[in-house]
Amino acid sequence: IDTAYGLYIIDDDEGDTYTYSLSRANSFFGVNSATGNIYSLSEIDIDTNTMYEDFDVYMRATDSGGLTTQELHVQLRVYDSNDNPPYFNSPPYVVAATDCTDPGSVLGTVEGADDDSDYNQNNHIYYGGSGGKFAVMATGEIVLTEACTDGEGFTG
């Protein structure tokens, strides 16, 4: 008998149905008694410096007569997901330019962080934005985009 997710049961008693249960207590996962599907009981958060965490689930299948059971050990690997927002390390960032500063000049750099792991680049940050006479590049550099004129300067 094929079940969900590749679990295969061989039983000489044709027509048997099965119920599934945990054979050892587990605070993270449960087992659907009708399908054998394993599900999480609560949120599992994998973050900084950890790509994944392994969990052991011990379950059993019992035939409809209740006479035959089989134990199964399943190792589940839960990977980090991109679930934390990035944040700036030291806001506010103050930069300045004068009418002598050439457009294209790097005025400073913003820096941020993300508490996710580097799995699937979950912790990579790409910067962007603009306002007035400057833009924040994908690398975090703050670049002057227009010349200041007639003694004009700005702090942003």
HUTA-V157117 format. One record per pair of residues at least 12 apart in sequence whose ideal C-beta (glycine too) atoms are under 10 Angstrom apart, sorted by the first residue. I is the first residue (numbers start at 1). J is the second residue. If there is no record, write none. Layout:
i;j
I;J
I;J
//
This chain:
i;j
1;14
1;16
1;17
1;18
1;61
3;18
3;20
3;35
3;36
3;37
3;61
4;32
4;35
4;36
4;37
4;38
5;35
5;36
5;37
5;38
5;74
7;20
7;35
7;36
7;37
7;38
7;59
7;61
7;72
7;74
9;36
9;61
9;63
9;70
9;72
10;70
11;61
11;63
11;64
11;68
11;70
12;68
13;63
13;64
13;65
13;67
13;68
15;64
16;62
16;63
16;64
16;65
16;67
16;68
17;34
17;62
17;63
17;64
17;65
18;33
18;34
18;35
18;36
18;60
18;61
18;62
18;63
18;64
18;68
18;69
18;70
19;31
19;32
19;33
19;34
19;36
19;60
19;61
19;62
19;63
19;64
19;66
19;69
20;32
20;33
20;34
20;35
20;36
20;37
20;38
20;59
20;60
20;61
20;62
20;72
21;33
21;36
21;59
21;60
21;61
21;62
21;69
22;38
22;57
22;58
22;59
22;60
23;57
23;58
23;59
23;60
23;61
23;69
23;70
23;71
23;72
23;73
24;56
24;57
24;58
24;59
24;60
24;71
24;73
25;58
26;38
26;41
26;55
26;56
26;57
26;58
26;59
27;41
27;42
27;55
28;40
28;41
28;42
28;44
28;53
28;55
28;56
28;57
28;76
28;78
29;41
29;42
29;44
29;55
29;56
29;57
29;59
29;74
29;76
29;78
30;57
30;59
31;57
31;58
31;59
31;60
31;61
31;72
31;74
33;62
36;59
36;60
36;61
36;72
36;74
38;55
38;57
38;59
38;74
38;76
40;55
40;76
40;78
43;83
44;76
44;78
44;80
44;81
45;78
45;80
45;81
45;83
45;84
45;115
45;116
46;78
46;79
46;80
46;81
46;83
46;116
46;117
46;119
46;122
47;80
47;81
47;83
47;84
47;114
47;115
47;116
47;117
47;119
47;122
47;123
48;80
48;84
48;113
48;114
48;115
48;116
48;117
48;118
48;123
49;80
49;115
49;117
49;118
49;123
50;79
50;80
50;116
50;117
50;118
50;119
51;77
51;79
51;80
51;117
51;118
51;119
51;120
51;122
52;76
52;77
52;78
52;79
52;80
52;117
52;119
53;76
53;77
53;78
53;79
53;80
54;75
54;76
54;77
54;78
55;74
55;75
55;76
55;77
55;78
56;73
56;74
56;75
56;76
57;72
57;73
57;74
57;75
57;76
58;71
58;72
58;73
58;74
59;71
59;72
59;73
59;74
60;72
79;117
79;119
79;120
79;122
80;116
80;117
80;118
80;119
80;120
80;122
80;123
81;116
81;117
81;119
81;120
81;122
82;114
82;116
82;117
82;119
82;120
82;121
82;122
82;123
82;124
83;115
83;116
83;122
84;113
84;114
84;115
84;116
84;117
84;122
84;123
85;112
85;114
85;115
85;116
86;112
86;113
86;114
86;115
86;116
86;123
86;124
86;125
86;126
86;127
87;112
87;113
87;114
87;115
87;125
88;110
88;111
88;112
88;113
88;125
88;127
88;140
89;110
89;111
89;112
89;113
90;110
90;111
90;112
91;110
91;111
91;112
92;110
92;156
93;107
93;108
93;109
93;110
93;111
93;136
93;140
93;142
93;156
94;107
94;108
94;155
94;156
95;107
95;108
95;109
95;110
95;134
95;142
95;143
95;144
95;154
95;155
95;156
96;108
96;148
96;153
96;154
96;155
96;156
97;133
97;134
97;142
97;144
97;146
97;147
97;148
97;152
97;153
97;154
97;155
97;156
98;147
98;148
98;151
98;152
98;153
98;154
99;147
99;148
99;149
99;150
99;151
99;152
99;153
100;147
100;148
100;151
100;153
101;133
101;144
101;147
101;148
101;153
101;154
102;144
102;147
103;133
103;134
103;143
103;144
103;145
103;146
103;147
103;148
104;143
104;144
104;145
104;147
105;134
105;141
105;142
105;143
105;144
105;145
105;147
106;137
106;139
106;141
106;142
106;143
106;144
107;133
107;134
107;141
107;142
107;143
107;144
107;154
107;155
107;156
108;134
108;136
108;140
108;141
108;142
108;143
108;156
109;127
109;136
109;137
109;139
109;140
109;141
109;142
110;125
110;127
110;129
110;136
110;137
110;139
110;140
110;141
110;142
111;125
111;127
111;140
112;125
112;126
112;127
112;140
113;125
125;138
125;140
126;138
126;139
126;140
127;139
127;140
127;141
127;142
128;140
129;142
130;142
130;143
130;145
131;145
131;156
132;144
132;145
132;146
132;154
132;156
133;145
133;146
133;147
133;148
133;149
133;152
133;154
133;156
134;146
134;154
134;156
142;156
144;156
//
